[in-house]
Every structure is written in structure tokens, then in C-alpha cells.
């Protein structure tokens, strides 16, 4: 689920970047390179269509961002499970019983 939302978020980011770059500023822009937008978007130009498209993609970007925040918070801090019985850690001896470690001295004596 988390990977799917990340993939969707990256795709939305790329599309948002492309749509913003294709918007026409005051004097042309990248959209002017491909014919000015009159022939493809109709006589009114691309401004109203591109503005609505940018708004929709920006909303999708915000939704995927919030979804990623919520999913990552749930991943980091899982829900606490109620304990039905008290669990105490068991004490373990460092060595099994019945075995002895031979004591050696630094000179081999």
C-alpha cells in the first residue's frame, strides 16, 4: 500500500511539473513553442483549461502527501496491543550449568 501511494505521488509530481511548465505566462512560455495553444485548446487559448488542470493536480498532490504522512506515522508507531498477562523477562545464566571455564594465567603457568 505504501509503495503504491509513493508511486502515485511521484507520478502526480511529474505531471504537476509538466503542467506548470506548459502554462502561458504574459508573453508566451513553453506552450508558445508548440503553436501558442490556439489550435490545440480552441479559440479561447489554454489558460482556463490549464488553470483547472493545475488546480486538480495540485489537490491530488496534497491528498497523496497527506496520505503518505498518515501511512508513515502508522508504520513508525504501530498500535499498542493490550497485554492480557504480565510478561516478565526470564533470567538466563551466562553459562549453562555444569560447565566451568578454565582459568588461565597470563604466562601459561
Buried (B, 14 or more C-beta within 10 A) or exposed (E): EEEEBBEBBEEBBEBBEEBBEBBBEEEEBEBEEEEBBEEEBEEEBBEEBBEEBBEEBBEBBEBBBEBBEEBEEEEEEEEEEEEEEEEEEEEEEEEEEEEEEEEEEEEEE
